């Protein structure tokens, strides 16, 4: 599948107990294999970037562990 477009939306109104919020959604892919992806976040963009990088690392590690078992 190919990414058709990535839409990034910054929202406001985060609750006092949360420092950051990230939501990634995607629509069903079209017949040509493309899909629209939307990333919505609240909070500091630097923190969002840091969290996304760490999540990617955790996913990569999990994939490596599954592949080796």
Buried (B, 14 or more C-beta within 10 A) or exposed (E): EEEBEEEEEEEEEEEEEEEBBBEEEBEEBEEEEEBBBBBBBBBEEEEBEEBBEEEEEEEEEEEEEEEEE
